Amino acid sequence: MSLYEKIMNKEEKISLVGLGYVGMPIAIAFAKQVEVIGYDNNTAKIEQYLQGVDSTLEVGDQAIQETSMEFTDDPSRLRDAKFHIIAVPTPINQDKTPNLTPVTSATQTVGENLVKGSIVVYESTVYPGVTEDICIPLLEEASGLTHGEDFIVGYSPERINPGDKVNTLEKIVKIVSASDNAYLDEIAQVYEIVVEAGVHKASSMKVAEAAKVVENSQRDINIAFMNELALVFDRMGIDSQDVIDAMDTKWNALGFTPGLVGGHCIGVDPYYFVYEAENLGYHSQIISAGREINDSMGEFIADKIIKKLVVSGKTPKEAKVVILGLTFKEGTPDVRNSKVEDIILRLREYGIEPAVSDQWADAEEAKEIYDVELTDLEEVSEADCLVFAVSHPEFKEMAVAEADALFKDLPNDEKIVIDVKSVLDKESYAEAGYNFWRL
């Protein structure tokens, strides 16, 4: 009997290592069909889950409360599973090089609790070769077992889009690969338990690793192109969104828009590709240039805020700037690698300490990561400038009158509105006479 059959018969279990924005939806989906052990080394996070609270907002409190999954921070419980899925973050260091510590740490933990006959599948985004060259040797060393004889490794890149309630795990084709293609069908069968869209069997783990890095690099480059256009259009006095609206009337327009590019995927994955390319003696040109442009947008927006303040006759460091939104994208509490930070840091260089409001973000994380004290939206007042940095629903739907209540008692042409995501009704603000600018 195969491991897949034993899992389906509930004779063997699946473990999820890393219960964050990626791991939790996978774990919850599998737990509806088979027995699952959900492991995370963050005790506070596990305690929240045990209390039925979903801090990621990806699956919701009810799903946490109703799941049959076993939540644990005890690594020894992993010995009761034979199909392990590792879904931990893969951030970058300050110098933009890959930080593989979360992956290697998780690998060590799984290795120390690995039993014969197991399959270990990695979902964390890495550059091609990491799973074979780094993870497999670590598993062998930590477990004392032999790869290929005692256990098999697979790679299946995560494709979950945080905050997206339409393109969910079940509806996204899953790429799967194996260190031994004799086990590829079995790994595919396990994922097909929950992935309704089906699987794509990659020819090798390196191909699967590369596919994930490339799909995010492609998006990064396309957004960088739009950001470069926005930089030039601003000098030309042309509204970028007006150009996009006109361009999008053609059937083959790609639908990309300018903006801040952060988060744990698009703002990170290209650096993994660049790093390995340079290790092989090739200096990336297009991808590196795209990253440079996208990483510069926060400073550009901050400088635009300063110029607007000066032209409006305000002394920048005496002005009150309110930033609406801190998370890396709308509809998620995830603040990892948020490029709103770049706006904040640049404003601080000018002596401005902006007020920041984001009901989606965790106040403790905001303070710990960005040294930002979040302000409740109801408490925002006396603003000289409102910066709509993240298109959370409550900001997108804010009427002009609601926004006006957050300003000082000023003539409308001195009330500055910065629309980073181009989600506000430009005409409404223009008719009301606001000093309005969008990227």
Disulfide bonds with the S-S distance in Angstrom:
none
